[in-house]
Amino acid sequence: MQTDFRSDTITQATAPMRAAMAAAEVGDDVFSEDPTVNELQERMADLTGKEAALFLSSGTQSNLAAVLAHGQRGDEYLIGRNYHILINEASGASAFGGLAPWPLAVDDRGSIDPAEVASAVKEPDQHHPVTRMLCLENTTNGHVQSVELVTELAAVAHQNDMVVHLDGARLFNAAAALEVPISAFTSQVETASLCLSKGLGAPTGSVLVGDKKTIAQAFRMRKMLGGGTRQAGHLAAAGLYALDHHVERLVEDHRRAERIAAALSSLEGLGVVQATNMLWITPPAELHDALDAHLTTQGIGFFPWKPTMRLVTHLGIDDQAEDLLISSFQEFFAR
Ligand SMILES: Cc1ncc(COP(=O)(O)O)c(C=O)c1O
């Protein structure tokens, strides 16, 4: 039984996924000759309604290749103040691209107010950076940003001559939650990065989608970042397998998180927020360490951040793990 709720990134390839990886037809992807990578890229371009797609080793590399493809040194990008590109990607956009971030306020669901975007745009003036790009994220800590909001934010950005990049590490979760096609989001933005190794359960890989010109530039950036890999089709095969077998089941992760949230909400003093496959649990401050120790003793993996812990449902979590998690919390609060 898998009882590691830390992240949906910890999933391991299933036996049929491994078989698909082993059987993949491959070629040299630096020469764009890997048929399985090419198939994955074409499929993702089709799914997202974009002209082209590029397979990269991670979400971080995909986001970085995108922002480097869009921006010049000294340009500015607007971004939600707690978004992954800003705080969890080692400042690659600034270090390698010379891009300056302008953090925007977000609400408790990670949403940006479109008025904030408009007011953050700098007047064209020799003193100011050129406000070049808006970086969005969906889901944001599990919270779905609606199609309407993404559309509105992108429209404000476009009215102000910006391009929009969407970090869609978990965009499939957002689309599943709203029961909309993924293109409902991607049609609004210039580029989007979609991860295969989160809820979709592939061991590695992300795909950047956009128009041909931007993807050609990102291809160059991927090379510069050391991300041109050879027989990558074995990895792309996992992505293709995931698209066929692991997209529709994402709602199961969401339902499981909902059930856990419903059970934990009845425990006195426990703050519970559920958003798609993520659970944010805030125990009374004086109980935090003891609860951490109790869950750890039960073999449950989670992030014990203070004041709010994080648990995530994913492909590896089954009914038994769900029951263990709920009963462990109940036991602790029954003491
Ligand atoms: C919202 C978001 N964007 C991007 C990434 C980066 O993905 P990777 O870990 O593949 O670099 C993550 C990783 O967890 C993420 O949560």
Ligand as a Chemical Component Dictionary entry (heavy atoms), coordinates in Angstrom:
data_LIG
# 
_chem_comp.id                   LIG 
_chem_comp.type                 NON-POLYMER 
_chem_comp.pdbx_formal_charge   0 
_chem_comp.three_letter_code    LIG 
# 
loop_
_chem_comp_atom.comp_id 
_chem_comp_atom.atom_id 
_chem_comp_atom.alt_atom_id 
_chem_comp_atom.type_symbol 
_chem_comp_atom.charge 
_chem_comp_atom.model_Cartn_x 
_chem_comp_atom.model_Cartn_y 
_chem_comp_atom.model_Cartn_z 
_chem_comp_atom.pdbx_ordinal 
LIG C1 C1 C 0 2.741  24.631 -10.297 1  
LIG C2 C2 C 0 4.027  23.957 -10.675 2  
LIG N1 N1 N 0 4.694  24.403 -11.737 3  
LIG C3 C3 C 0 5.852  23.842 -12.136 4  
LIG C4 C4 C 0 6.395  22.779 -11.455 5  
LIG C5 C5 C 0 7.732  22.247 -11.890 6  
LIG O1 O1 O 0 7.715  20.945 -12.319 7  
LIG P1 P1 P 0 9.036  20.025 -12.217 8  
LIG O2 O2 O 0 9.107  19.541 -10.818 9  
LIG O3 O3 O 0 8.759  18.959 -13.222 10 
LIG O4 O4 O 0 10.201 20.868 -12.597 11 
LIG C6 C6 C 0 5.742  22.276 -10.326 12 
LIG C7 C7 C 0 6.307  21.135 -9.570  13 
LIG O5 O5 O 0 5.801  20.665 -8.604  14 
LIG C8 C8 C 0 4.527  22.886 -9.933  15 
LIG O6 O6 O 0 3.856  22.458 -8.843  16 
# 
loop_
_chem_comp_bond.comp_id 
_chem_comp_bond.atom_id_1 
_chem_comp_bond.atom_id_2 
_chem_comp_bond.value_order 
_chem_comp_bond.pdbx_ordinal 
LIG C1 C2 SING 1  
LIG C2 N1 SING 2  
LIG C2 C8 DOUB 3  
LIG N1 C3 DOUB 4  
LIG C3 C4 SING 5  
LIG C4 C5 SING 6  
LIG C4 C6 DOUB 7  
LIG C5 O1 SING 8  
LIG O1 P1 SING 9  
LIG P1 O2 DOUB 10 
LIG P1 O3 SING 11 
LIG P1 O4 SING 12 
LIG C6 C7 SING 13 
LIG C6 C8 SING 14 
LIG C7 O5 DOUB 15 
LIG C8 O6 SING 16 
# 
